[in-house]
Amino acid sequence: MKTKKAAKDVVSEPSANLAALPAPVRAIRDKILAALDKNDVEALRIPIDWNEVRPLFAKSGTFKAGTDPIEILKALSFDKKGRETIALARAVFAQPYVTITRGPVTLYEWPAFASRPTPPANEDAARERWACVRFADLARSNAEGRPRPARIAIAADGVWHYFWSED
């Protein structure tokens, strides 16, 4: 019996052109950023609940099924109050994004360097990239030996898929 090989993701060049994002992607991104502006992780409940299915914040099995997503974000935050989560999401959205085509699904993922690694242009850019790495992930690296930046992906239809540092 032959098995089908999974199609490889097609990753675009990085872009900072927010006007090129589909309207549903811009809408949920704006909703997330508005929540972040409140400096309270609880405010993220609104964009989280906009989805039919909650975004992924950690690998399956990391938290008990049914755990409140805000409690997960707090638990993943170094300060256990969600302030690191807020800072990470802001830093991630400040970076360019890539478009990832995965079969019939198109995702817009921030930061671009998480899926399309390139050396930072200068020292300031390097610092901006480090701001995308959770404190707990500083000692953890991926298969290529690079730090695991937090990443946010939103599908072309406006569904928020994940905010995590998993590969």
C-alpha positions in Angstrom: 0.0 0.0 0.0 1.4 3.4 -1.0 1.2 6.2 1.5 0.7 9.8 0.5 3.5 12.2 1.3 2.4 15.4 3.0 2.9 18.4 0.7 5.6 20.8 1.8 4.6 24.2 3.0 5.2 27.0 0.5 6.6 30.0 2.4 6.6 33.4 0.8 9.2 36.1 1.0 8.8 38.3 4.1 6.5 41.3 3.8 5.7 44.3 6.0 2.9 45.4 3.7 -0.2 45.3 6.0 -2.4 46.6 3.2 -1.8 43.4 1.3 -3.4 41.3 4.1 -6.9 40.0 3.4 -9.6 42.0 5.2 -10.4 39.1 7.7 -6.7 38.8 8.7 -6.4 42.6 9.2 -9.6 42.5 11.3 -8.5 39.8 13.8 -5.0 41.3 13.9 -6.5 44.7 14.8 -8.7 43.1 17.4 -5.7 41.4 19.0 -3.6 44.6 18.9 -6.5 46.5 20.5 -6.7 43.9 23.3 -2.9 44.2 23.8 -3.2 48.0 24.1 -5.3 47.4 27.3 -2.2 45.9 28.9 -4.3 43.2 30.5 -4.1 39.6 29.2 -7.8 39.1 30.0 -8.6 41.5 27.2 -7.3 38.8 24.7 -10.4 36.8 25.6 -12.4 38.8 23.0 -10.2 37.9 20.0 -9.8 34.4 21.3 -13.5 33.9 21.5 -14.0 35.3 18.0 -12.8 31.9 16.7 -15.1 28.9 16.5 -12.1 26.9 17.8 -9.6 28.4 20.2 -6.1 29.1 18.9 -3.4 26.8 20.0 -1.1 28.2 22.8 0.8 25.0 23.7 1.2 21.5 22.3 -1.6 19.1 23.0 -1.4 17.5 26.4 0.6 20.4 27.9 -2.5 21.6 29.8 -5.6 19.7 30.9 -8.4 19.8 28.3 -10.8 22.6 28.9 -8.3 24.8 30.6 -9.2 28.5 30.3 -7.1 30.0 27.5 -6.3 33.1 29.6 -5.0 30.9 32.4 -2.8 29.1 29.8 -1.4 32.4 28.6 -0.7 33.4 32.2 1.0 30.1 33.0 3.2 30.4 29.9 4.2 33.9 30.8 7.4 34.2 32.9 5.6 36.6 35.4 2.6 34.3 35.6 0.3 37.3 35.1 0.5 37.6 31.3 2.7 40.7 31.0 5.3 38.7 29.1 2.6 37.3 26.8 1.4 40.9 26.0 5.0 42.0 25.3 5.7 39.0 23.1 2.6 39.4 21.0 3.4 43.1 20.4 7.0 42.2 19.4 5.8 39.5 17.1 3.3 41.7 15.3 5.9 44.4 14.9 7.9 42.1 12.6 7.3 41.4 8.9 5.1 38.3 8.1 5.2 35.5 5.6 2.4 33.7 3.8 2.4 30.0 4.3 0.5 27.8 1.9 -0.2 24.4 3.5 -2.4 22.5 1.1 -5.7 24.4 0.7 -5.0 26.6 3.7 -3.2 29.9 3.6 -1.7 31.3 6.8 -0.2 34.6 7.6 2.5 34.1 10.1 4.5 36.6 12.2 7.4 37.0 12.6 8.7 36.1 9.2 12.1 35.0 10.5 10.5 32.1 12.4 9.7 30.3 9.1 12.1 32.0 6.8 15.4 32.5 8.7 17.6 35.4 7.6 20.3 37.1 9.5 19.2 40.4 11.1 20.2 43.5 9.2 21.8 45.2 12.2 22.1 45.1 16.0 18.7 46.9 16.5 17.0 44.3 14.3 18.7 41.5 16.3 17.4 43.0 19.6 13.9 43.2 18.1 14.1 39.5 17.2 15.1 38.5 20.7 12.0 40.4 22.0 10.0 37.6 20.2 11.5 34.8 22.3 9.8 33.8 25.6 12.2 33.9 28.6 11.5 30.2 29.1 12.6 29.5 25.5 15.9 31.3 25.7 17.8 28.0 26.6 15.7 25.9 24.2 16.6 25.8 20.6 15.0 24.2 17.5 16.4 21.5 15.2 18.6 24.1 13.5 20.0 25.3 16.8 18.2 28.7 16.6 16.0 30.1 19.5 12.3 29.4 19.2 10.5 32.7 18.6 6.9 33.0 19.5 4.8 33.0 16.4 1.2 34.0 15.5 -0.7 32.6 12.6 -4.0 33.8 11.2 -5.6 32.0 8.2 -6.8 34.0 5.2 -10.4 33.6 6.4 -9.5 35.4 9.7 -9.3 32.3 12.0 -6.5 32.8 14.6 -4.7 29.4 14.5 -1.9 29.7 17.0 0.3 31.8 19.3 3.2 29.7 20.4 6.9 28.9 20.1 6.5 25.4 18.8 8.0 24.2 15.5 
